[in-house]
Amino acid sequence: MTVTTAIVPPPSLIRWHYWWYVAAATVVMIAAIASGDRWFLNFIHVFSGLMWTGIDIFMGFILGPVLQQVDLSVRREVALRLTPRTLFLMPTLAFITGTTGWYLTVHLGFLALPWPQFGWIAAALVLITLMTIQGFVILLPTNVRVCLELQKPQPDMPRISRLMRFYFVMTASQGAMQILMIVIMARFVSGI
């Protein structure tokens, strides 16, 4: 008698039900923009910006260096739990922060400021453009590659390790740019 065992594919790491959270967050952002309520718009901008910045700083400067010191199997377990969440969370936070920031800038009339005050606006626009490109062109595809590799029955752990190391370096650079953005935002709040 022969016993055959069916190979069960691993559960999908791409959790499509997270789209509901993305949709809900987007609806809240649209409501803030459409309401014309400066406080509500500012709250959504600051809240999403704090989350985006905090997570990037934590992952880039704390989690990344810690994971480089632990066994590959531990890194895999962390990646299995972290990657599906960051795949949807980080692009959503970046999109909401940048979009509400733009509408807040327009609403507050900052685009009409003369030079050199407009230099602060230009610096913020350059930073958000760089962070958006880095997030959607580098970080998001890297996150997807890690998810796809982890889905394989025999994932290439050295490749995942390289991708995650690169990912953490990129999130650290995002965190550094976000610290610069906080300096600029502090300047806005205190008066340009």
C-alpha positions, 0 to 999 in steps of 0.5 A, a space after each residue: 500500500 502506498 501513501 500519497 500526500 498532497 502538497 498543500 500550497 502555503 496560504 497566500 501572503 497577499 491578503 486581498 481583504 486588506 483592500 477594504 482597509 485601503 478603501 476605508 482609509 481612502 474614503 476618509 481622506 476624500 471626506 476630509 478633502 471634500 469637507 473643506 474643514 481645515 482641522 479634519 484635513 490637517 488631522 488626517 495629514 498629520 496622523 497618516 504622516 506620523 504613522 508613515 514616518 514612525 513605521 519607516 524609522 522603526 523598520 529602518 533604524 531599529 528592526 532592520 539592524 536587529 534582523 541582520 543579527 538573528 538567524 535566517 529562520 527568524 528573519 523568515 518568520 518576521 518577513 512572513 508576518 510583516 510583509 503582508 501588512 506593509 504591502 498595503 499599509 505603507 503605500 496607503 499611508 504615503 498616498 494619504 499623507 502626500 495627497 492631504 498635504 497637497 490639499 492642505 498646502 493649496 487650502 492654506 495658500 502656501 503656493 502663492 508665497 513669495 521667494 524665499 518663503 516658497 523655498 520651504 514649499 519647494 523643499 517639501 514638494 521635492 521630498 514628497 516626490 522623492 519619497 513617493 517615487 522611492 516608495 512606489 518604484 522601489 519599496 513596493 516592488 521589493 515588498 511584492 518580490 519578497 511576498 512572491 518568494 516566500 510563497 514558494 514551497 522552497 523559498 530562496 532565503 538568501 535572496 529574501 535576506 538580500 531583498 529585506 536588507 535592501 528594503 530596510 536600507 531604503 526605509 531608513 533613507 525614507 525615515 531620514 527624508 521624513 525627518 527633514 520633512 518634519 523640520 519643514 513642517 515645524 517651520 510651517 507651523 511656526 510661521 514661514 
